[in-house]
Amino acid sequence: MVRFGLQLPYAIPATRDDLLTWARRADAGPFRTLSIGERITFHNAEQVAALAAAAAVTDRVRLLTNVTVLPIHSVALLAKSLATIDRLSGGRLIVTAGVGSRAEDFAAAGSSYTNRWQRLDDSVDAMKRLWLGEAAEPGGTQVGPPPHTAGGPPLHCAATGPKALKRAVAWACGYQGFTTNGDEDTMAGVVQRVTEAFAVAGRPRPELGVSCFFALGEGALDRLRNVVARYYGFAGAAHRAAVVGALTIASAGEMVALVQHAGAAGYDEVHFLPTTTDPAEIDRLEEALAPCVTVENEDTD
């Protein structure tokens, strides 16, 4: 059974009303999770601030960072911010930790792009220790407040390469992936690699999520391609063209097929990434997903 997640408007500029409206609609709709990514050199809302606002206007949906680029952050400050969101939300926060793919974000944050995978592992370890109440420095004092969730929010990874995935399974309990078109064979291959890596490490099966950009309504495919092309402006022309050319989720039929393929591949949740701030898009999305909605999707537990 596949659950649904909704991303706050992120690939397009969003106002206060946009963000709060989408957060409230996610909480009231057939969505289990509300998410947002992290970029520095782009016109998106800052991740921690956006999730803090979402925590204040929601009661039910989980709040997912997808992805937090840990190596660009001060670990103590980030641990404090995330613990605060976990408390504000009553323990609904999930943190997907990764390194991103944009060197300019590291430069803008005053952080080095080199050795980022080791720094990710070190940051995860340090953040978990801070959440358990250890001092930030030897002989120092605790960094509070403690998170609502004992030991800190659940940690997911986004690594796909064999070396990075082998490292991530040591600390992650979930995985967040991405698809452009919902191809079942491709998604199944990723699920197999991830679950095998966890099994080899003697870890329980992880929660598995996959994200996709979508557009619905008039001119949907053109809007989808235009927004994603701008979002991938950091990438080389060939890579950007390959991503944009593979996009297909621009109709109700494609939406249903995506959910079916994700379920068959073994994913637990599909996260929908909008290409407009218009809340009418949520109406169109919920209508498209109606054939896939189950009692569990509507469950508010």
MIROVEX-267759 format. One record per residue (C-alpha): chain; z, x, y; residue number from 1. Coordinates in nm, 2 decimals, always signed. Each point is the difference from the previous one (the first is absolute). Example, Ala and Ser with C-alpha at 12.3 -4.5 7.8 and 13.67 -1.06 7.14 Angstrom:
2
node c = A	zz = +0.78	xx = +1.23	yy = -0.45	k = 1 $
node c = A	zz = -0.07	xx = +0.14	yy = +0.34	k = 2 $
END
This chain:
301
node c = A	zz = +0.00	xx = +0.00	yy = +0.00	k = 1 $
node c = A	zz = -0.11	xx = +0.15	yy = +0.33	k = 2 $
node c = A	zz = +0.20	xx = -0.04	yy = +0.32	k = 3 $
node c = A	zz = -0.14	xx = +0.02	yy = +0.35	k = 4 $
node c = A	zz = +0.08	xx = +0.21	yy = +0.30	k = 5 $
node c = A	zz = -0.11	xx = -0.02	yy = +0.36	k = 6 $
node c = A	zz = -0.03	xx = +0.29	yy = +0.24	k = 7 $
node c = A	zz = +0.08	xx = -0.04	yy = +0.37	k = 8 $
node c = A	zz = -0.31	xx = +0.04	yy = +0.22	k = 9 $
node c = A	zz = -0.03	xx = +0.38	yy = +0.00	k = 10 $
node c = A	zz = -0.37	xx = +0.10	yy = +0.00	k = 11 $
node c = A	zz = -0.05	xx = -0.19	yy = +0.32	k = 12 $
node c = A	zz = +0.21	xx = +0.00	yy = +0.32	k = 13 $
node c = A	zz = +0.28	xx = -0.27	yy = -0.02	k = 14 $
node c = A	zz = +0.23	xx = -0.15	yy = +0.26	k = 15 $
node c = A	zz = +0.36	xx = -0.10	yy = -0.04	k = 16 $
node c = A	zz = -0.10	xx = -0.36	yy = -0.07	k = 17 $
node c = A	zz = -0.25	xx = +0.12	yy = -0.26	k = 18 $
node c = A	zz = +0.25	xx = +0.20	yy = -0.19	k = 19 $
node c = A	zz = +0.28	xx = -0.26	yy = +0.01	k = 20 $
node c = A	zz = -0.24	xx = -0.28	yy = -0.10	k = 21 $
node c = A	zz = -0.13	xx = +0.19	yy = -0.30	k = 22 $
node c = A	zz = +0.35	xx = +0.09	yy = -0.11	k = 23 $
node c = A	zz = +0.12	xx = -0.36	yy = +0.02	k = 24 $
node c = A	zz = -0.31	xx = -0.13	yy = -0.18	k = 25 $
node c = A	zz = +0.04	xx = +0.25	yy = -0.28	k = 26 $
node c = A	zz = +0.36	xx = -0.11	yy = -0.04	k = 27 $
node c = A	zz = -0.10	xx = -0.36	yy = -0.02	k = 28 $
node c = A	zz = -0.31	xx = +0.05	yy = -0.22	k = 29 $
node c = A	zz = -0.08	xx = +0.09	yy = -0.36	k = 30 $
node c = A	zz = +0.07	xx = +0.37	yy = +0.07	k = 31 $
node c = A	zz = +0.27	xx = +0.21	yy = -0.16	k = 32 $
node c = A	zz = -0.04	xx = +0.30	yy = +0.22	k = 33 $
node c = A	zz = -0.08	xx = +0.09	yy = +0.36	k = 34 $
node c = A	zz = -0.13	xx = +0.35	yy = +0.07	k = 35 $
node c = A	zz = -0.12	xx = +0.24	yy = +0.26	k = 36 $
node c = A	zz = -0.14	xx = +0.35	yy = -0.01	k = 37 $
node c = A	zz = +0.06	xx = +0.31	yy = +0.22	k = 38 $
node c = A	zz = -0.24	xx = +0.18	yy = +0.23	k = 39 $
node c = A	zz = +0.07	xx = +0.20	yy = +0.32	k = 40 $
node c = A	zz = -0.34	xx = +0.05	yy = +0.15	k = 41 $
node c = A	zz = -0.11	xx = -0.37	yy = -0.01	k = 42 $
node c = A	zz = +0.07	xx = -0.32	yy = +0.19	k = 43 $
node c = A	zz = +0.23	xx = -0.15	yy = -0.26	k = 44 $
node c = A	zz = +0.37	xx = -0.11	yy = +0.04	k = 45 $
node c = A	zz = +0.25	xx = +0.27	yy = -0.10	k = 46 $
node c = A	zz = +0.12	xx = -0.07	yy = -0.35	k = 47 $
node c = A	zz = +0.38	xx = +0.01	yy = +0.03	k = 48 $
node c = A	zz = +0.00	xx = -0.21	yy = +0.32	k = 49 $
node c = A	zz = -0.24	xx = -0.25	yy = -0.15	k = 50 $
node c = A	zz = +0.20	xx = -0.04	yy = -0.31	k = 51 $
node c = A	zz = +0.33	xx = -0.03	yy = +0.20	k = 52 $
node c = A	zz = -0.16	xx = -0.29	yy = +0.19	k = 53 $
node c = A	zz = -0.12	xx = -0.16	yy = -0.32	k = 54 $
node c = A	zz = +0.34	xx = +0.03	yy = -0.16	k = 55 $
node c = A	zz = +0.15	xx = -0.19	yy = +0.29	k = 56 $
node c = A	zz = -0.24	xx = -0.30	yy = -0.03	k = 57 $
node c = A	zz = -0.03	xx = -0.02	yy = -0.39	k = 58 $
node c = A	zz = +0.25	xx = -0.09	yy = -0.27	k = 59 $
node c = A	zz = -0.18	xx = +0.01	yy = -0.33	k = 60 $
node c = A	zz = -0.30	xx = +0.25	yy = -0.02	k = 61 $
node c = A	zz = +0.05	xx = +0.35	yy = -0.10	k = 62 $
node c = A	zz = -0.09	xx = +0.26	yy = +0.27	k = 63 $
node c = A	zz = -0.22	xx = +0.29	yy = -0.13	k = 64 $
node c = A	zz = -0.10	xx = +0.32	yy = +0.18	k = 65 $
node c = A	zz = -0.35	xx = +0.08	yy = -0.13	k = 66 $
node c = A	zz = +0.00	xx = +0.29	yy = +0.05	k = 67 $
node c = A	zz = +0.27	xx = +0.20	yy = +0.19	k = 68 $
node c = A	zz = -0.12	xx = +0.35	yy = +0.06	k = 69 $
node c = A	zz = +0.33	xx = +0.18	yy = -0.06	k = 70 $
node c = A	zz = -0.09	xx = +0.36	yy = +0.09	k = 71 $
node c = A	zz = -0.07	xx = -0.09	yy = +0.36	k = 72 $
node c = A	zz = +0.36	xx = -0.14	yy = +0.05	k = 73 $
node c = A	zz = +0.34	xx = +0.14	yy = +0.06	k = 74 $
node c = A	zz = +0.16	xx = -0.10	yy = -0.33	k = 75 $
node c = A	zz = +0.34	xx = -0.09	yy = +0.15	k = 76 $
node c = A	zz = -0.15	xx = -0.22	yy = +0.28	k = 77 $
node c = A	zz = -0.23	xx = -0.17	yy = -0.25	k = 78 $
node c = A	zz = +0.27	xx = -0.06	yy = -0.25	k = 79 $
node c = A	zz = +0.21	xx = -0.16	yy = +0.27	k = 80 $
node c = A	zz = -0.28	xx = -0.22	yy = +0.12	k = 81 $
node c = A	zz = -0.09	xx = -0.12	yy = -0.35	k = 82 $
node c = A	zz = +0.36	xx = -0.06	yy = -0.09	k = 83 $
node c = A	zz = +0.03	xx = -0.21	yy = +0.31	k = 84 $
node c = A	zz = -0.30	xx = -0.21	yy = -0.10	k = 85 $
node c = A	zz = +0.14	xx = -0.04	yy = -0.35	k = 86 $
node c = A	zz = +0.32	xx = -0.13	yy = +0.16	k = 87 $
node c = A	zz = -0.18	xx = -0.23	yy = +0.25	k = 88 $
node c = A	zz = -0.21	xx = -0.15	yy = -0.29	k = 89 $
node c = A	zz = +0.29	xx = -0.04	yy = -0.24	k = 90 $
node c = A	zz = -0.14	xx = +0.25	yy = -0.25	k = 91 $
node c = A	zz = -0.37	xx = -0.11	yy = +0.01	k = 92 $
node c = A	zz = -0.15	xx = +0.35	yy = +0.09	k = 93 $
node c = A	zz = -0.22	xx = +0.20	yy = -0.23	k = 94 $
node c = A	zz = -0.12	xx = +0.34	yy = +0.11	k = 95 $
node c = A	zz = -0.34	xx = +0.14	yy = -0.12	k = 96 $
node c = A	zz = +0.02	xx = +0.38	yy = +0.07	k = 97 $
node c = A	zz = -0.31	xx = +0.21	yy = +0.03	k = 98 $
node c = A	zz = -0.18	xx = +0.27	yy = +0.20	k = 99 $
node c = A	zz = -0.29	xx = -0.20	yy = +0.14	k = 100 $
node c = A	zz = -0.34	xx = +0.15	yy = +0.05	k = 101 $
node c = A	zz = -0.03	xx = +0.06	yy = +0.37	k = 102 $
node c = A	zz = +0.07	xx = +0.36	yy = +0.13	k = 103 $
node c = A	zz = -0.01	xx = -0.13	yy = +0.36	k = 104 $
node c = A	zz = +0.30	xx = -0.22	yy = -0.06	k = 105 $
node c = A	zz = +0.20	xx = +0.31	yy = -0.11	k = 106 $
node c = A	zz = -0.12	xx = +0.19	yy = +0.31	k = 107 $
node c = A	zz = +0.09	xx = -0.29	yy = +0.23	k = 108 $
node c = A	zz = +0.35	xx = -0.02	yy = -0.15	k = 109 $
node c = A	zz = +0.05	xx = +0.38	yy = +0.04	k = 110 $
node c = A	zz = +0.00	xx = +0.05	yy = -0.38	k = 111 $
node c = A	zz = -0.19	xx = +0.24	yy = -0.22	k = 112 $
node c = A	zz = -0.26	xx = -0.13	yy = -0.24	k = 113 $
node c = A	zz = +0.06	xx = +0.28	yy = -0.25	k = 114 $
node c = A	zz = +0.23	xx = -0.02	yy = -0.29	k = 115 $
node c = A	zz = +0.03	xx = -0.37	yy = +0.06	k = 116 $
node c = A	zz = +0.05	xx = -0.10	yy = -0.37	k = 117 $
node c = A	zz = +0.30	xx = +0.23	yy = -0.04	k = 118 $
node c = A	zz = +0.14	xx = -0.13	yy = +0.33	k = 119 $
node c = A	zz = -0.04	xx = -0.35	yy = -0.12	k = 120 $
node c = A	zz = +0.20	xx = +0.07	yy = -0.31	k = 121 $
node c = A	zz = +0.27	xx = +0.18	yy = +0.20	k = 122 $
node c = A	zz = +0.01	xx = -0.29	yy = +0.26	k = 123 $
node c = A	zz = +0.04	xx = -0.26	yy = -0.28	k = 124 $
node c = A	zz = +0.29	xx = +0.20	yy = -0.15	k = 125 $
node c = A	zz = +0.17	xx = +0.05	yy = +0.33	k = 126 $
node c = A	zz = -0.04	xx = -0.37	yy = +0.10	k = 127 $
node c = A	zz = +0.14	xx = -0.12	yy = -0.32	k = 128 $
node c = A	zz = +0.30	xx = +0.23	yy = +0.04	k = 129 $
node c = A	zz = +0.06	xx = -0.13	yy = +0.35	k = 130 $
node c = A	zz = -0.01	xx = -0.36	yy = -0.12	k = 131 $
node c = A	zz = +0.26	xx = +0.09	yy = -0.26	k = 132 $
node c = A	zz = +0.23	xx = +0.12	yy = +0.28	k = 133 $
node c = A	zz = -0.04	xx = +0.37	yy = +0.00	k = 134 $
node c = A	zz = +0.01	xx = +0.19	yy = +0.33	k = 135 $
node c = A	zz = -0.32	xx = +0.11	yy = +0.16	k = 136 $
node c = A	zz = +0.13	xx = +0.35	yy = +0.03	k = 137 $
node c = A	zz = +0.27	xx = +0.20	yy = -0.19	k = 138 $
node c = A	zz = +0.33	xx = -0.09	yy = +0.15	k = 139 $
node c = A	zz = -0.16	xx = -0.27	yy = +0.21	k = 140 $
node c = A	zz = +0.06	xx = -0.37	yy = +0.02	k = 141 $
node c = A	zz = -0.18	xx = -0.29	yy = -0.16	k = 142 $
node c = A	zz = -0.32	xx = -0.15	yy = +0.14	k = 143 $
node c = A	zz = +0.06	xx = -0.37	yy = +0.02	k = 144 $
node c = A	zz = -0.02	xx = -0.29	yy = -0.04	k = 145 $
node c = A	zz = -0.02	xx = -0.02	yy = -0.38	k = 146 $
node c = A	zz = -0.29	xx = -0.20	yy = -0.13	k = 147 $
node c = A	zz = +0.06	xx = -0.35	yy = -0.12	k = 148 $
node c = A	zz = -0.14	xx = +0.09	yy = -0.34	k = 149 $
node c = A	zz = +0.23	xx = +0.23	yy = -0.20	k = 150 $
node c = A	zz = -0.16	xx = +0.35	yy = -0.01	k = 151 $
node c = A	zz = -0.27	xx = -0.10	yy = +0.25	k = 152 $
node c = A	zz = -0.31	xx = -0.21	yy = -0.01	k = 153 $
node c = A	zz = -0.24	xx = +0.02	yy = -0.30	k = 154 $
node c = A	zz = -0.25	xx = +0.28	yy = +0.03	k = 155 $
node c = A	zz = -0.37	xx = -0.04	yy = -0.09	k = 156 $
node c = A	zz = -0.27	xx = +0.27	yy = +0.00	k = 157 $
node c = A	zz = -0.37	xx = -0.01	yy = +0.08	k = 158 $
node c = A	zz = -0.11	xx = +0.32	yy = -0.17	k = 159 $
node c = A	zz = -0.31	xx = -0.02	yy = -0.22	k = 160 $
node c = A	zz = -0.08	xx = +0.36	yy = -0.09	k = 161 $
node c = A	zz = +0.15	xx = +0.13	yy = -0.32	k = 162 $
node c = A	zz = +0.22	xx = +0.27	yy = +0.16	k = 163 $
node c = A	zz = +0.12	xx = -0.22	yy = +0.29	k = 164 $
node c = A	zz = +0.07	xx = -0.29	yy = -0.24	k = 165 $
node c = A	zz = +0.19	xx = +0.23	yy = -0.24	k = 166 $
node c = A	zz = +0.23	xx = +0.10	yy = +0.29	k = 167 $
node c = A	zz = +0.04	xx = -0.36	yy = +0.13	k = 168 $
node c = A	zz = +0.11	xx = -0.15	yy = -0.33	k = 169 $
node c = A	zz = +0.32	xx = +0.20	yy = +0.03	k = 170 $
node c = A	zz = +0.12	xx = -0.22	yy = +0.29	k = 171 $
node c = A	zz = -0.21	xx = -0.31	yy = +0.02	k = 172 $
node c = A	zz = +0.05	xx = -0.34	yy = -0.17	k = 173 $
node c = A	zz = -0.32	xx = -0.15	yy = +0.12	k = 174 $
node c = A	zz = -0.36	xx = +0.08	yy = +0.09	k = 175 $
node c = A	zz = -0.23	xx = -0.13	yy = +0.28	k = 176 $
node c = A	zz = -0.37	xx = +0.04	yy = -0.03	k = 177 $
node c = A	zz = -0.31	xx = -0.11	yy = +0.19	k = 178 $
node c = A	zz = -0.34	xx = -0.16	yy = -0.09	k = 179 $
node c = A	zz = -0.30	xx = -0.07	yy = +0.21	k = 180 $
node c = A	zz = -0.16	xx = -0.26	yy = -0.23	k = 181 $
node c = A	zz = +0.23	xx = -0.10	yy = -0.28	k = 182 $
node c = A	zz = -0.20	xx = +0.17	yy = -0.28	k = 183 $
node c = A	zz = +0.20	xx = -0.07	yy = -0.31	k = 184 $
node c = A	zz = -0.10	xx = +0.32	yy = -0.19	k = 185 $
node c = A	zz = +0.10	xx = +0.22	yy = +0.29	k = 186 $
node c = A	zz = +0.33	xx = -0.17	yy = +0.05	k = 187 $
node c = A	zz = +0.07	xx = +0.01	yy = -0.37	k = 188 $
node c = A	zz = -0.06	xx = +0.37	yy = -0.01	k = 189 $
node c = A	zz = +0.25	xx = +0.06	yy = +0.28	k = 190 $
node c = A	zz = +0.26	xx = -0.22	yy = -0.17	k = 191 $
node c = A	zz = -0.04	xx = +0.19	yy = -0.32	k = 192 $
node c = A	zz = +0.04	xx = +0.34	yy = +0.17	k = 193 $
node c = A	zz = +0.31	xx = -0.11	yy = +0.19	k = 194 $
node c = A	zz = +0.17	xx = -0.17	yy = -0.29	k = 195 $
node c = A	zz = -0.07	xx = +0.29	yy = -0.23	k = 196 $
node c = A	zz = +0.15	xx = +0.24	yy = +0.25	k = 197 $
node c = A	zz = +0.32	xx = -0.20	yy = +0.02	k = 198 $
node c = A	zz = +0.01	xx = -0.03	yy = -0.38	k = 199 $
node c = A	zz = -0.04	xx = +0.37	yy = -0.05	k = 200 $
node c = A	zz = +0.28	xx = +0.07	yy = +0.24	k = 201 $
node c = A	zz = +0.22	xx = -0.24	yy = -0.19	k = 202 $
node c = A	zz = +0.02	xx = -0.24	yy = +0.30	k = 203 $
node c = A	zz = -0.02	xx = -0.38	yy = -0.02	k = 204 $
node c = A	zz = -0.32	xx = -0.18	yy = +0.07	k = 205 $
node c = A	zz = -0.05	xx = +0.00	yy = +0.38	k = 206 $
node c = A	zz = -0.07	xx = -0.30	yy = +0.21	k = 207 $
node c = A	zz = -0.37	xx = +0.01	yy = +0.08	k = 208 $
node c = A	zz = -0.16	xx = -0.12	yy = +0.33	k = 209 $
node c = A	zz = -0.35	xx = +0.02	yy = +0.13	k = 210 $
node c = A	zz = -0.12	xx = -0.06	yy = +0.36	k = 211 $
node c = A	zz = -0.34	xx = -0.11	yy = +0.13	k = 212 $
node c = A	zz = -0.16	xx = -0.08	yy = +0.33	k = 213 $
node c = A	zz = -0.14	xx = -0.35	yy = +0.02	k = 214 $
node c = A	zz = -0.17	xx = -0.24	yy = +0.24	k = 215 $
node c = A	zz = -0.07	xx = -0.37	yy = -0.03	k = 216 $
node c = A	zz = -0.19	xx = -0.25	yy = +0.21	k = 217 $
node c = A	zz = -0.31	xx = +0.03	yy = +0.21	k = 218 $
node c = A	zz = -0.15	xx = +0.35	yy = +0.02	k = 219 $
node c = A	zz = +0.27	xx = +0.12	yy = -0.24	k = 220 $
node c = A	zz = -0.19	xx = +0.28	yy = -0.17	k = 221 $
node c = A	zz = -0.12	xx = +0.15	yy = +0.33	k = 222 $
node c = A	zz = +0.35	xx = -0.02	yy = +0.15	k = 223 $
node c = A	zz = +0.14	xx = +0.16	yy = -0.32	k = 224 $
node c = A	zz = -0.24	xx = +0.29	yy = +0.02	k = 225 $
node c = A	zz = +0.03	xx = +0.05	yy = +0.38	k = 226 $
node c = A	zz = +0.38	xx = +0.00	yy = +0.00	k = 227 $
node c = A	zz = +0.03	xx = +0.24	yy = -0.30	k = 228 $
node c = A	zz = -0.26	xx = +0.23	yy = +0.15	k = 229 $
node c = A	zz = +0.21	xx = +0.04	yy = +0.31	k = 230 $
node c = A	zz = +0.31	xx = +0.04	yy = -0.20	k = 231 $
node c = A	zz = -0.16	xx = +0.28	yy = -0.20	k = 232 $
node c = A	zz = -0.12	xx = +0.17	yy = +0.32	k = 233 $
node c = A	zz = +0.21	xx = +0.31	yy = -0.09	k = 234 $
node c = A	zz = -0.21	xx = +0.05	yy = -0.32	k = 235 $
node c = A	zz = -0.33	xx = +0.18	yy = -0.03	k = 236 $
node c = A	zz = -0.32	xx = -0.21	yy = +0.04	k = 237 $
node c = A	zz = -0.08	xx = +0.01	yy = -0.38	k = 238 $
node c = A	zz = +0.35	xx = -0.10	yy = -0.11	k = 239 $
node c = A	zz = +0.02	xx = -0.27	yy = +0.26	k = 240 $
node c = A	zz = -0.34	xx = -0.14	yy = -0.10	k = 241 $
node c = A	zz = +0.09	xx = +0.00	yy = -0.37	k = 242 $
node c = A	zz = +0.32	xx = -0.20	yy = +0.07	k = 243 $
node c = A	zz = -0.17	xx = -0.25	yy = +0.23	k = 244 $
node c = A	zz = -0.29	xx = -0.04	yy = -0.24	k = 245 $
node c = A	zz = +0.23	xx = -0.08	yy = -0.29	k = 246 $
node c = A	zz = +0.19	xx = -0.29	yy = +0.18	k = 247 $
node c = A	zz = -0.06	xx = -0.34	yy = -0.15	k = 248 $
node c = A	zz = +0.32	xx = -0.22	yy = +0.05	k = 249 $
node c = A	zz = -0.15	xx = -0.24	yy = +0.25	k = 250 $
node c = A	zz = -0.01	xx = -0.34	yy = -0.17	k = 251 $
node c = A	zz = +0.23	xx = -0.22	yy = -0.20	k = 252 $
node c = A	zz = -0.18	xx = +0.07	yy = -0.32	k = 253 $
node c = A	zz = +0.04	xx = +0.38	yy = +0.05	k = 254 $
node c = A	zz = +0.37	xx = -0.06	yy = +0.07	k = 255 $
node c = A	zz = +0.06	xx = -0.19	yy = -0.32	k = 256 $
node c = A	zz = -0.20	xx = +0.26	yy = -0.20	k = 257 $
node c = A	zz = +0.21	xx = +0.28	yy = +0.16	k = 258 $
node c = A	zz = +0.33	xx = -0.17	yy = -0.11	k = 259 $
node c = A	zz = -0.13	xx = -0.06	yy = -0.35	k = 260 $
node c = A	zz = -0.13	xx = +0.36	yy = -0.03	k = 261 $
node c = A	zz = +0.33	xx = +0.14	yy = +0.13	k = 262 $
node c = A	zz = +0.20	xx = -0.20	yy = -0.25	k = 263 $
node c = A	zz = -0.23	xx = +0.10	yy = -0.28	k = 264 $
node c = A	zz = +0.03	xx = +0.37	yy = +0.10	k = 265 $
node c = A	zz = +0.38	xx = -0.03	yy = -0.01	k = 266 $
node c = A	zz = +0.10	xx = -0.02	yy = +0.37	k = 267 $
node c = A	zz = +0.31	xx = -0.21	yy = +0.09	k = 268 $
node c = A	zz = -0.09	xx = -0.07	yy = +0.36	k = 269 $
node c = A	zz = -0.31	xx = +0.00	yy = +0.23	k = 270 $
node c = A	zz = +0.05	xx = +0.07	yy = +0.37	k = 271 $
node c = A	zz = -0.25	xx = -0.15	yy = +0.25	k = 272 $
node c = A	zz = -0.09	xx = +0.21	yy = +0.30	k = 273 $
node c = A	zz = -0.13	xx = -0.21	yy = +0.29	k = 274 $
node c = A	zz = -0.29	xx = +0.08	yy = +0.23	k = 275 $
node c = A	zz = +0.10	xx = -0.25	yy = +0.27	k = 276 $
node c = A	zz = +0.32	xx = -0.10	yy = +0.18	k = 277 $
node c = A	zz = -0.11	xx = -0.37	yy = +0.00	k = 278 $
node c = A	zz = +0.27	xx = -0.20	yy = -0.20	k = 279 $
node c = A	zz = -0.28	xx = -0.23	yy = -0.12	k = 280 $
node c = A	zz = -0.09	xx = +0.28	yy = -0.23	k = 281 $
node c = A	zz = +0.33	xx = -0.06	yy = -0.18	k = 282 $
node c = A	zz = -0.10	xx = -0.36	yy = -0.05	k = 283 $
node c = A	zz = -0.34	xx = +0.11	yy = -0.15	k = 284 $
node c = A	zz = +0.18	xx = +0.26	yy = -0.22	k = 285 $
node c = A	zz = +0.25	xx = -0.25	yy = -0.13	k = 286 $
node c = A	zz = -0.28	xx = -0.25	yy = -0.07	k = 287 $
node c = A	zz = -0.20	xx = +0.27	yy = -0.19	k = 288 $
node c = A	zz = +0.31	xx = +0.10	yy = -0.20	k = 289 $
node c = A	zz = +0.09	xx = -0.36	yy = -0.09	k = 290 $
node c = A	zz = -0.17	xx = +0.01	yy = -0.34	k = 291 $
node c = A	zz = +0.21	xx = +0.31	yy = -0.08	k = 292 $
node c = A	zz = +0.34	xx = -0.12	yy = +0.11	k = 293 $
node c = A	zz = +0.26	xx = -0.06	yy = -0.27	k = 294 $
node c = A	zz = +0.35	xx = -0.12	yy = +0.01	k = 295 $
node c = A	zz = +0.12	xx = +0.36	yy = +0.01	k = 296 $
node c = A	zz = -0.21	xx = +0.07	yy = +0.31	k = 297 $
node c = A	zz = +0.17	xx = -0.29	yy = +0.17	k = 298 $
node c = A	zz = +0.34	xx = +0.10	yy = -0.12	k = 299 $
node c = A	zz = +0.23	xx = +0.09	yy = +0.29	k = 300 $
node c = A	zz = +0.26	xx = +0.19	yy = -0.21	k = 301 $
END
